[in-house]
Amino acid sequence: MSPLATGLVVLALVLGGGTLATLVKAARHEARTEATYPPQGRIVTVDGHPVHAYVSGAGPDVVLIHGASGNLRDYTFDLAGRLSRHYRVIALDRPGLGYTPRLPGPEPASLEAQARLLSGAAAALGAERPLVLGHSYGGAVALAWAVHVPDRLSALVLLGAASNPWEAGLSLYYRLASHPWLGPVTVALIAAWVPDRVVTDAVAEVFEPQPPPRGYAAHFGPGLALRRATLRENALQRAAIKDEIIGMVPRYDAITVPTEILHGTADRTVGLRIHSEPLARQITHARLTRLAGVGHMPHHAEPEAVIEAVDRAAASAGLR
């Protein structure tokens, strides 16, 4: 064998060994995470597709939709328990995140597809016209619910919701993770070699200027966000959302259900002036509450203000 051929064989073996090690380590990390943070709720099926749902309490139905990179554990840490004193709470994992598998097909789940799937899951649980609460990316899904299936909700509560187009482009991470062929490589490397504390640090940045509540990271399960399928679908959804929002904006004036909008004035993730201030003008009779000094996690920083907004929306909708 020539020296060149020998070198190519050695290179192939090294690359193959590195790939195998990465895949094995990623699989072990995912298995360990799922053993530590199993599903908290039940699985309901919508047109053959499973959806992970956590249900607690009794009273008018309130559906909770989490944001990007998240899962329903964000709500079960605190808000779901508070709301379940007076409401029947249904927290749902969005497709591709938590324990709801991604929707079939090569494309990411659109805002409309997510809204239709989650409204179907709520209906399967007996909530035909719930109050729908969405945070951040989940707020965009809640808006899609109101736009595309308006007969299947009674009221809308939006927390730091992505709702209007912005100028900044996609970050380098999301460009890599959503790339057709670099994406699978990127997410495999992250799943294998990035420690959970990186997610914990990123979560702390999202909470700023407030600190995360004590015990939040341990409850939330940072490793759930570092699974290959979750990383990939989250990146694909994030890459598509701006164009989808641009398509929804002209339809906001058709939203007629009672709408409460809450947004922190110190939110550096989803800007108040770009998103919620115009949204409050785009939805007739929407009420905007500015939370002074609050960052991107109002349901943790000011849970009572969120509950008051839910109460107002529920009363306006005749649910209480």
PETA-V786550 format. One record per backbone hydrogen bond with DSSP energy under -1.0 kcal/mol. CO is the residue of the C=O (numbers start at 1). NH is the residue of the N-H. E is the energy in kcal/mol with one decimal. If there is no record, write none. Layout:
co | nh | e
CO | NH | E
CO | NH | E
This chain:
co | nh | e
2 | 6 | -2.7
3 | 7 | -2.5
4 | 8 | -2.3
5 | 9 | -2.2
6 | 10 | -2.4
7 | 11 | -2.5
8 | 12 | -2.6
9 | 13 | -2.4
10 | 14 | -2.4
11 | 15 | -2.9
12 | 16 | -2.9
13 | 17 | -2.7
14 | 18 | -2.5
15 | 19 | -2.5
16 | 20 | -2.6
17 | 21 | -2.5
18 | 22 | -2.2
19 | 23 | -2.5
20 | 24 | -2.6
21 | 25 | -2.5
22 | 26 | -2.6
23 | 27 | -2.3
24 | 28 | -2.3
25 | 29 | -2.4
26 | 30 | -2.4
27 | 31 | -2.4
28 | 32 | -2.5
29 | 33 | -2.3
30 | 34 | -2.5
31 | 35 | -1.8
32 | 36 | -1.8
33 | 37 | -2.8
42 | 53 | -3.1
44 | 51 | -2.7
46 | 49 | -2.1
49 | 46 | -2.8
51 | 44 | -2.7
52 | 93 | -2.2
53 | 42 | -3.2
54 | 91 | -2.7
56 | 89 | -3.2
60 | 88 | -2.3
61 | 131 | -2.7
62 | 90 | -2.9
63 | 133 | -3.2
64 | 92 | -2.0
65 | 135 | -2.0
67 | 70 | -1.4
71 | 74 | -2.0
72 | 75 | -1.4
72 | 76 | -1.8
73 | 77 | -1.2
75 | 80 | -2.6
78 | 82 | -1.8
79 | 83 | -2.8
80 | 84 | -2.1
82 | 85 | -1.2
83 | 86 | -2.0
83 | 87 | -1.8
88 | 62 | -2.6
89 | 56 | -2.0
90 | 64 | -2.4
91 | 54 | -2.8
94 | 97 | -2.1
97 | 100 | -2.0
100 | 96 | -2.3
110 | 114 | -2.6
111 | 115 | -2.5
112 | 116 | -2.6
113 | 117 | -2.3
114 | 118 | -2.9
115 | 119 | -2.4
116 | 120 | -1.8
117 | 121 | -2.0
118 | 122 | -2.5
119 | 123 | -2.2
120 | 124 | -2.2
121 | 125 | -1.1
122 | 127 | -2.9
123 | 126 | -1.9
130 | 154 | -2.5
131 | 63 | -3.1
132 | 157 | -2.5
133 | 65 | -2.4
134 | 159 | -2.7
135 | 138 | -2.2
136 | 140 | -1.1
136 | 162 | -1.7
137 | 141 | -1.7
138 | 142 | -2.2
139 | 143 | -2.2
140 | 144 | -2.2
141 | 145 | -2.2
142 | 146 | -2.0
143 | 147 | -2.2
144 | 148 | -3.3
145 | 149 | -2.0
149 | 152 | -2.2
155 | 132 | -2.5
156 | 260 | -2.7
157 | 134 | -2.2
158 | 262 | -3.1
159 | 136 | -2.4
171 | 175 | -2.3
172 | 176 | -2.4
173 | 177 | -3.1
174 | 178 | -1.6
176 | 179 | -1.2
179 | 183 | -1.3
182 | 186 | -2.9
183 | 187 | -2.7
184 | 188 | -1.6
185 | 189 | -2.2
186 | 190 | -2.3
187 | 191 | -2.7
188 | 192 | -1.9
189 | 193 | -2.6
190 | 194 | -2.2
195 | 198 | -1.8
196 | 200 | -2.0
197 | 201 | -2.5
198 | 202 | -2.1
199 | 203 | -2.8
200 | 204 | -2.0
201 | 205 | -1.6
202 | 206 | -1.7
203 | 207 | -1.7
204 | 208 | -1.0
206 | 296 | -1.1
207 | 210 | -1.7
213 | 216 | -2.2
215 | 219 | -1.6
216 | 220 | -3.2
217 | 221 | -1.6
221 | 224 | -1.8
222 | 225 | -1.3
223 | 226 | -1.1
227 | 231 | -3.0
228 | 232 | -2.4
229 | 233 | -2.4
230 | 234 | -2.6
231 | 235 | -2.0
232 | 236 | -2.3
233 | 237 | -2.7
234 | 238 | -2.5
235 | 239 | -2.2
236 | 240 | -1.1
237 | 241 | -1.3
240 | 244 | -1.6
241 | 245 | -2.7
242 | 246 | -2.4
243 | 247 | -1.6
244 | 248 | -1.1
245 | 249 | -2.2
248 | 251 | -2.6
249 | 252 | -1.8
251 | 254 | -1.5
252 | 255 | -1.9
258 | 156 | -2.8
259 | 287 | -2.3
260 | 158 | -2.8
261 | 289 | -3.3
262 | 160 | -2.8
263 | 291 | -2.5
264 | 267 | -1.3
271 | 275 | -2.1
272 | 277 | -2.4
275 | 279 | -2.0
276 | 280 | -2.3
278 | 282 | -1.7
279 | 283 | -2.1
283 | 286 | -2.0
287 | 261 | -3.3
289 | 263 | -2.1
291 | 265 | -2.4
291 | 294 | -1.7
294 | 266 | -2.1
297 | 300 | -1.7
297 | 301 | -2.3
298 | 302 | -3.0
302 | 306 | -1.6
303 | 307 | -2.5
304 | 308 | -2.4
305 | 309 | -1.8
306 | 310 | -2.3
307 | 311 | -2.7
308 | 312 | -2.4
309 | 313 | -2.6
310 | 314 | -2.8
311 | 315 | -2.4
312 | 316 | -2.6
313 | 317 | -1.8
314 | 319 | -3.0
315 | 318 | -1.3
